[in-house]
Amino acid sequence: MRISPTGILIKNSGFTLVELLVVLIILSLTSLISLPLLVDRDDSQEKQKLRRIAGTVKQLYNEATLTRDEHLLVFDFERNSLSAFRMRSGDGSVTKEPFGHEVLLTPLQVRQVEVEGRGSFSNGQVSIRIFPLGWMDAARIELKRKSGTGIQLAFSPLTGTTTINAESPRL
């Protein structure tokens, strides 16, 4: 054994086999937990967009009931987006004010919007009206995933809730 000039014993050794195994086990567990989070990124983005749509509908429904102003939910097929507007009335006129930010729906794609009493639409812009007295247009939205499978959203006219049917047939 070597002794330093200060008289302290110097021991030259590396990591033990047990220490190396513990580090390898920790690294493998960390990668095992984090890998699925990275792989399902598109799926989580789809879920986030679906929650955003449902949340926007419920927020507009509640806002219309509280403020007594009509609100619009607008689906734009060309931009593949969702926008919300408040129809503020005053002085005998109605002004259309943006309510929040436009929501781009990618990775989902709007395929069809069906509004009860007005028909089905697959291009242009479609507005769903949310009235101040606690009801809205009954509507169904068909969205397409990247995989080609479909998702259908149904808006309840009396509660403003959104039902998601993720097992629609291929569009």
N, C-alpha and C positions, 0 to 999 in steps of 0.2 A: 504494500500500500504506500501511496505517496503522501507526503506531508508537506503542506504549504509552508512558506517562510514564516507565517504568523503562528505556526504550530497547530493549525486546525487540520484534522484528518479529511482528506478529499476522497470521496467515493465515486468512481466513474461507473454509472449504471444507467440503463434506459428504462423504458416502461416494462412492466411485467406483463405476462400473457393475460392475466385476469383483467388488468386495466385496459388493455387493447380490446378484449372481448366486450367489456362494459361499454366502451365508446362505440364499437360496431353495433351493438344491440340498440343503443340510444339512437344512432343515425338511421338504422333500418326501421325502427318504430316511427320516427319522425317522417321518413319518406313514405311509409305505409299509410300514415294518417293524411298527409298533405297531397299525395298523388291523386286520389279521387276528386279532391276539390279543384284541381287543375284540369282534369279530364272532362268533367261535367260542366264546363264553363258555359256552353251554349244553352244547356238545360236550365241553368240558374238564371241566365239572361231572359229566357222565355218566361220563367216563373215571375221574375221581377217585372216584366212588361205586363203580364196578366194581372198582377197585384196592382200595378199602377193604373190600369184601365178600371178595375173594380173600385179602387180608391177614389179615382176622379169622378166616377158616376155617383158614388155615395156622397162625396163632398158637394157636388153640384146639387144633388137632391136635397141635402140638408140646408145648403145655402139658399136655395130657392124657397124653401119653406120658411126660413128665418127672415129673409129680406123682402119676401113677397114680390120678387122680381123673377121673370122667366129667364131660364138659362138654356144654352144650346151646347150640345156635344156634337162636334163635327168630325166625321171621318173623311179623310182625303186619300183617295185611291192612288193618285199620281205620286204624292209625297210619302205615301204609306205612313200617315201620321194621324194623330188625334189632337184636336184643339178644343178648348172650352171658352164660351163667351157668356157674358151677362148682358141681358137685354134691359137696360136701365130706362125707365119711363119717367118723363117729367116735362112740363110745359107743353103737353099735348103731342110730344114726339118720343120716339124710342131710339136710343143709341145702342149700338153693339160694341161692347167693351171686351177686350181680351181678359180672360180669367185664368191666370197661371200661364205656364209655358207650353208650347207645342211639344207633344210627346212623339218622338219617332219610334215606330213599332218594330224596327229591325231587331232581332232576326226573324220575327214573325211577319207575315204579309197578309193584309186585308184582302179577302177574296170576294165577300158578299156581305151586304148589310140589308136586312129585311126589317122594315118598319111596318107594324100592323096598321092597316088602313091606307097605306101609301105604296106598298109593293116592295119588290126586291131591286137592289142596285148593285152594280159591279164596276162602275166607273164614275169619275167626277167627284163631287163632294156630297155627302149625305148628312143631314142634320137630324138629331134626335132632340125633341123638345122636352124640357123639364119644367113643369108648371109650378106656380107658387102655392097652390092649394094642396100639395102633397101627392102628386102623381106625375107620371112621365109617359112618353110614348113607349109602348111595348115593342121591344126590338130584339133581334137575334143577329149576332155578328159571327161570320165564319172567317177564321184565320188559318193560314197555312204555315206549317213548320218547314225548316230547311229539308227535313227528311221526306217531305211530301204528305205527311199525315195532317189531319185537320184538328182544329180546336173550335168548339162552338161556345159562344158566350150568350146568355139570355139575361135581359134586364127586366126585373120585376117592376111593373108600373105602379104598384101601390106602396112598395117599400124602398125602392131604389137599390136593391141588392142585385148582385151579379152571380149567376150560376154558371160554372165552368164545366163543360163536358169535353174532356180531353181525349175521348175515344171516338171522335168522328171518323167516318170512313175517309179513304184517300180522296182528295179533291181533284 
